[in-house]
Amino acid sequence: MTDASHRIRFVGADDDVLSKWARERQAREAVLAENRRAATSPDLDPTDPRWVLAVRVRSALQGSTLTPERRSKIQREAWHLGIRPFDANMIIAIVQDRARRGESINSSNVALQLLGTPAPPESAATSAWRWGLAFLCAVAANAFLIWWLDLL
């Protein structure tokens, strides 16, 4: 007998059940493959704002402690880098945890990559346009209200 004749077959199941199992298996394999790719990804770019902030946190630590003054300064720097306050606090916690365990900051690359990529900071020109447009809308709304009240 050949090997094909000794295969075990699942008998009596609907094709829908078997196809559902196949889809679930493919989904699990896709997640596993993505996790493997993420785990073996190269280091963060040295100019990545998350990495820049992590290096600044490491230099501001006294042992594994961060004073409140230094923490607030780092949080301001994070805001200027376009990093949300929650993500900034996560980066601080990751770096402090590595410092407590005596590990290098380089071991935090994977954890830092799990955080969302920060949005680029808004340029001054974009901000000026946005404020100017808001001002024009307010003037137009006031002019419309004055015109409407004159009609009454």
C-alpha positions as CSV (number, residue, x, y, z in Angstrom):
1,M,0.0,0.0,0.0
2,T,1.1,3.5,-0.7
3,D,1.4,6.3,1.9
4,A,-1.7,7.9,0.4
5,S,-3.9,5.0,1.4
6,H,-2.8,5.3,5.0
7,R,-3.8,8.9,5.4
8,I,-6.5,9.6,7.9
9,R,-9.6,11.5,6.6
10,F,-12.2,13.4,8.5
11,V,-15.5,11.9,7.4
12,G,-18.9,13.2,8.0
13,A,-18.1,16.9,8.4
14,D,-19.6,19.6,6.2
15,D,-17.4,21.3,3.6
16,D,-18.2,24.6,5.3
17,V,-16.7,23.4,8.6
18,L,-13.6,22.1,6.8
19,S,-13.2,25.4,4.8
20,K,-13.7,27.4,8.0
21,W,-10.9,25.4,9.7
22,A,-8.7,26.0,6.7
23,R,-9.3,29.7,6.8
24,E,-8.6,29.9,10.5
25,R,-5.4,27.9,10.0
26,Q,-4.3,30.3,7.2
27,A,-5.0,33.3,9.4
28,R,-3.0,31.8,12.3
29,E,-0.1,31.1,9.9
30,A,-0.2,34.6,8.5
31,V,-0.1,36.1,12.0
32,L,2.8,33.8,12.9
33,A,4.7,34.8,9.8
34,E,4.1,38.5,10.5
35,N,5.3,38.1,14.1
36,R,8.4,36.4,12.9
37,R,9.1,39.2,10.4
38,A,8.6,41.8,13.1
39,A,10.8,40.0,15.6
40,T,13.7,39.9,13.1
41,S,13.3,43.4,11.7
42,P,16.3,45.7,11.6
43,D,17.0,48.3,14.3
44,L,15.2,51.5,14.5
45,D,16.4,54.4,12.3
46,P,18.7,56.6,14.4
47,T,16.6,59.6,13.4
48,D,13.3,57.9,14.5
49,P,11.6,60.2,17.1
50,R,10.9,57.2,19.4
51,W,14.6,56.2,19.4
52,V,15.7,59.9,19.8
53,L,13.5,60.2,22.9
54,A,14.7,56.8,24.3
55,V,18.3,58.0,24.1
56,R,17.4,61.3,25.8
57,V,15.6,59.4,28.5
58,R,18.6,57.1,29.0
59,S,20.9,60.1,29.4
60,A,18.5,61.8,31.8
61,L,18.3,58.8,34.1
62,Q,20.0,58.8,37.5
63,G,20.5,55.0,37.8
64,S,17.0,53.9,36.9
65,T,15.3,56.9,38.4
66,L,14.0,59.9,36.6
67,T,13.3,63.1,38.6
68,P,10.0,64.9,38.0
69,E,11.7,67.9,36.5
70,R,13.6,65.8,34.0
71,R,10.4,63.8,33.2
72,S,8.5,67.0,32.4
73,K,11.3,68.2,30.3
74,I,11.4,64.9,28.4
75,Q,7.6,65.0,27.9
76,R,7.9,68.5,26.4
77,E,10.6,67.2,24.1
78,A,8.4,64.3,23.1
79,W,5.6,66.7,22.2
80,H,8.0,68.7,20.0
81,L,9.0,65.4,18.3
82,G,5.3,64.6,17.6
83,I,5.1,61.8,20.2
84,R,1.8,61.5,22.1
85,P,2.0,61.9,25.9
86,F,0.9,58.2,26.3
87,D,3.6,57.0,24.0
88,A,6.2,59.2,25.7
89,N,5.4,57.7,29.0
90,M,5.6,54.2,27.5
91,I,9.1,55.0,26.1
92,I,10.1,56.3,29.5
93,A,8.8,53.1,31.2
94,I,10.6,50.9,28.7
95,V,13.9,52.6,29.1
96,Q,13.6,52.7,32.9
97,D,12.8,49.0,32.9
98,R,15.9,48.2,30.8
99,A,18.0,50.4,33.2
100,R,16.6,48.5,36.3
101,R,17.6,45.2,34.7
102,G,21.0,46.5,33.7
103,E,20.3,45.9,30.0
104,S,21.5,48.1,27.1
105,I,19.1,50.5,25.5
106,N,19.6,48.6,22.3
107,S,17.5,45.8,23.7
108,S,14.5,48.0,23.7
109,N,14.3,48.3,19.9
110,V,11.5,45.8,19.5
111,A,9.4,47.3,22.3
112,L,9.8,50.8,20.8
113,Q,8.7,49.5,17.4
114,L,5.4,48.3,18.9
115,L,4.5,51.9,19.7
116,G,2.8,53.8,16.9
117,T,5.0,55.9,14.5
118,P,4.7,59.5,15.6
119,A,3.0,62.0,13.3
120,P,5.4,64.6,11.9
121,P,5.2,67.9,13.7
122,E,3.0,70.5,12.1
123,S,4.9,73.2,10.3
124,A,4.5,76.8,11.2
125,A,3.1,77.6,7.8
126,T,0.4,74.9,8.1
127,S,-0.5,76.2,11.5
128,A,-0.7,79.8,10.3
129,W,-3.0,78.8,7.4
130,R,-5.2,76.8,9.8
131,W,-5.6,79.8,12.2
132,G,-6.1,82.2,9.3
133,L,-8.9,80.0,7.9
134,A,-10.5,79.8,11.3
135,F,-10.4,83.5,11.7
136,L,-12.0,84.1,8.3
137,C,-14.8,81.6,9.1
138,A,-15.4,83.5,12.4
139,V,-15.6,86.8,10.6
140,A,-17.9,85.4,7.9
141,A,-20.2,83.9,10.6
142,N,-20.3,87.2,12.5
143,A,-21.1,89.1,9.3
144,F,-23.9,86.6,8.4
145,L,-25.4,87.0,11.9
146,I,-25.3,90.8,11.7
147,W,-27.0,90.7,8.3
148,W,-29.6,88.3,9.6
149,L,-30.4,90.4,12.7
150,D,-30.8,93.5,10.4
151,L,-33.5,91.7,8.5
152,L,-35.6,91.1,11.6
